[in-house]
Amino acid sequence: MRVLIALIAGALFSAGLLISGMGDPAKLLNFLSIGPRWDPSVAVVMGAGAAVMALGFLTARSLRKALVALRRGLRYSGRNAGVVAMDRKTFLGWVSCVDDLTDAQRADTMAIVADHSHDRASAAAIELAVGADRQCPHCQTPGSENRGIARGLRRYRCKACGKSFNALTATPLSGLRHKDQWLAFGQSLAEGETVDQAADRCGVAHSTAFRWRHRFLEAAKPASKMLGGIVEADETFVLSSRKGSQDWKRAAKGQSVTALPDRKARKRGGKASKRGLSHELVPVLLAVDRSGTTVTAVLPAANGDAIKAVLEPVLSQDALLVTDGGKALASCATKMKVTHEVLNQSAGEHVRGDLHIQTANSRHERLKTFLRAHRGVATKYLGNYLHWYHLAVLPKNPTARGCLNAAITSGTIKPPT
């Protein structure tokens, strides 16, 4: 179909050139000659083509919301319309875990499977945050009693402190509205959509989608896991950004600002004014072991102390740390007293037996590709985007329910493999 459309478009374009006389070499030569023989008809043809193209771009932009709505209809209308089917191997792995469910978990699972409505599915996913022990988030006492339903969620009352709570109490998602669209927003996170696309999908305002994004991502902090065996570590650098800051405008008007800008404002993205490392670049550490466990963190500075603060709680003492020999990582390894192997990549040593840092470099590239798609990430939100990276980029098949559960339970929930 694409080849046929390209063939038709090419034929139409060629016919237009012949009808307008653009196939005559003399006409083109007269257009390029400055003098009494100059022929402006070529400029008229190009201008008419540019006008038609501009009209096409404007029409495409105006149809974006309609296309998104059509996509939503294909995804959510009908029982299986637009649904990506689970392969049999994954399904059997999921079924094999059913025998380990408690009675309460079985009841929750049956309720989710039996209820196909989108808003009820979102509410059922949220309710899973309250465990079978019904522990109070205020005093951590289990055994709270059910007190009906309020604002679409079950409400509980603690017998010890007497306070009421629901599944979202004391979480970053508390107070947010339109809970019936949270599962759809989880799908938006799983697909890495922009704020505008997420707003169109969920039928909410742009500001609401932006607030949801950072509330969800702030809550979806990856669970801490120990790194063991051969651990690759390397740092990468992201351009510092003050996207959304009003400090330049306020400084120009003579108003007080929290921090006086030390450079001129630039468009989103852009490039650093200096080559190499400088204060315009923000260091990001990534460490990964051979099991795939990954740790990322935004560093306050590219030095050994900052890296030690990140790795010390998660790096096993018997781990073998493999790096490219950077001073900061070498200083960290010395201070932590762990075994450290250096690959001299400047001399062409990329692999030494089983030792390499290619996995870390590959995940660096995936991270930068993910950030590049969002056209400049504000530094103050960079930590949230690292959470998003763990949530939707590293997993093989991220799901809407997995993203929602990660935000509610404050940790990435992985499906069984």
Residue pairs with C-beta under 8 A, 6 or more apart in sequence:
17 23
20 41
20 45
21 27
21 41
22 28
22 42
22 45
27 39
27 41
27 42
28 42
30 37
30 38
30 39
31 38
31 39
31 40
31 41
31 42
31 43
64 200
65 200
68 197
68 200
68 201
69 200
71 82
72 184
72 200
72 201
74 81
74 82
75 81
75 82
75 83
75 187
76 82
76 118
76 184
79 116
86 94
90 397
90 415
90 416
90 417
93 416
93 417
94 415
94 416
96 416
97 416
98 106
98 109
101 109
102 132
104 132
105 132
108 124
108 127
108 128
111 124
112 121
112 124
112 125
115 121
115 124
118 180
118 183
118 184
119 179
119 180
119 181
121 183
122 179
122 180
122 181
122 182
122 183
122 184
122 404
123 152
123 153
123 179
123 180
125 182
125 183
125 401
125 404
125 405
125 408
126 153
126 167
126 168
126 179
126 182
126 404
126 408
127 153
127 154
127 167
128 167
128 405
128 408
128 409
129 167
129 168
129 171
129 405
129 408
129 409
130 154
130 156
130 166
130 167
133 142
133 143
134 142
134 143
134 144
134 145
134 156
135 141
135 142
135 144
136 142
136 144
136 156
136 158
136 160
136 161
136 163
136 165
137 165
137 169
137 170
138 158
138 161
138 163
138 165
138 169
138 170
139 158
139 160
139 161
139 163
141 158
141 159
141 160
141 161
143 159
144 156
144 157
144 158
144 159
144 165
145 156
145 157
145 159
146 154
146 155
146 156
147 155
147 156
147 157
147 164
148 154
148 155
149 155
150 166
151 166
152 179
152 180
153 166
153 167
153 168
153 179
154 166
154 167
155 164
155 165
155 166
156 164
156 165
156 166
157 163
157 164
157 165
158 164
158 165
167 408
168 174
168 176
168 408
171 219
171 408
171 410
172 215
172 216
172 218
172 219
172 407
173 215
173 216
173 219
173 407
173 408
176 211
176 212
176 215
178 202
178 204
178 208
181 202
181 203
181 204
182 212
182 404
183 400
183 401
183 404
184 201
184 202
184 400
185 198
185 201
185 202
185 209
185 212
185 216
185 404
186 216
186 399
186 400
186 401
186 402
186 403
186 404
186 407
187 201
187 399
187 400
187 403
188 197
188 198
188 201
188 202
188 209
189 198
189 213
189 216
189 217
189 388
189 391
189 392
189 398
189 400
189 403
190 391
190 392
190 398
190 399
190 400
190 402
190 403
191 392
192 370
192 373
192 388
192 392
192 393
193 201
194 374
195 206
195 209
195 210
195 213
196 206
196 209
198 209
198 212
198 213
199 205
199 206
199 208
199 209
202 209
202 212
204 212
213 384
214 381
214 384
215 407
216 403
216 404
216 407
217 384
217 385
217 387
217 388
217 391
217 407
218 384
218 387
219 406
219 407
219 408
219 410
220 387
220 388
220 390
220 391
220 403
220 406
220 407
220 410
220 411
220 412
221 387
221 410
221 411
222 387
222 390
222 391
222 411
222 412
223 411
223 412
224 313
224 314
225 293
225 295
225 314
226 293
226 314
226 315
226 316
227 287
227 288
227 289
227 293
227 295
227 311
227 314
227 315
227 316
227 319
228 289
228 291
228 316
228 318
228 319
229 289
229 290
229 291
229 319
229 320
230 289
230 290
230 319
230 320
230 322
230 354
230 355
231 287
231 288
231 289
231 315
231 319
231 320
231 321
231 322
232 287
232 288
232 289
232 322
232 323
232 356
232 357
232 358
232 359
232 360
233 285
233 286
233 287
233 307
233 311
233 321
233 322
233 323
233 329
233 357
233 360
234 285
234 286
234 323
234 324
234 326
234 329
234 357
234 360
234 361
234 364
235 283
235 284
235 285
235 286
235 299
235 302
235 307
235 326
235 328
235 329
236 283
236 284
236 286
236 364
236 367
236 368
237 277
237 281
237 282
237 283
237 284
237 302
238 281
238 282
238 284
238 368
238 371
238 377
238 379
238 382
239 269
239 270
239 271
239 272
239 280
239 281
239 282
239 376
240 279
240 280
240 281
240 282
240 379
241 268
241 376
241 377
241 378
241 379
242 261
242 378
242 379
243 268
243 376
243 377
243 378
244 378
245 261
245 378
247 257
247 258
247 259
247 260
247 261
248 261
248 264
248 265
250 256
250 257
251 257
251 260
251 261
263 273
263 280
267 376
268 375
268 376
269 375
269 376
270 376
272 278
272 280
272 281
273 280
274 280
277 302
282 298
282 299
282 379
282 382
283 298
283 299
283 301
283 302
283 306
284 296
284 297
284 298
284 299
284 367
284 382
284 386
285 295
285 296
285 297
285 299
285 307
285 310
285 311
286 294
286 295
286 296
286 360
286 363
286 364
286 367
287 294
287 295
287 296
287 310
287 311
287 314
287 315
287 360
288 294
288 295
288 359
288 360
288 363
289 319
290 359
294 363
294 390
294 394
295 310
295 311
295 314
296 367
296 386
296 389
296 390
297 310
297 383
297 386
298 379
298 382
298 383
298 386
299 306
299 307
299 310
300 306
302 328
303 328
303 331
304 327
304 328
304 329
304 330
304 331
304 332
304 334
304 335
305 332
305 335
306 328
307 328
307 329
307 331
307 332
308 332
308 335
308 336
311 332
311 336
312 336
315 321
315 336
315 338
317 337
317 338
319 338
319 339
320 338
320 339
320 340
320 341
320 355
321 329
321 333
321 338
321 339
321 340
321 341
322 340
322 341
322 342
322 343
322 355
322 356
322 357
323 329
323 330
323 333
323 340
323 341
323 342
323 343
323 357
324 342
324 343
324 345
324 357
325 342
325 343
325 344
325 345
330 340
330 342
333 340
334 340
341 352
341 355
343 349
343 350
343 351
343 352
343 355
343 356
343 357
350 356
350 358
351 358
363 394
366 389
366 393
366 394
367 386
367 389
367 393
370 385
370 388
370 389
370 393
371 377
371 385
374 385
377 385
390 412
391 398
391 402
391 403
391 406
391 412
392 398
392 403
395 402
395 412
395 414
397 415
399 415
402 412
402 413
402 414
402 415
405 413
406 412
406 413
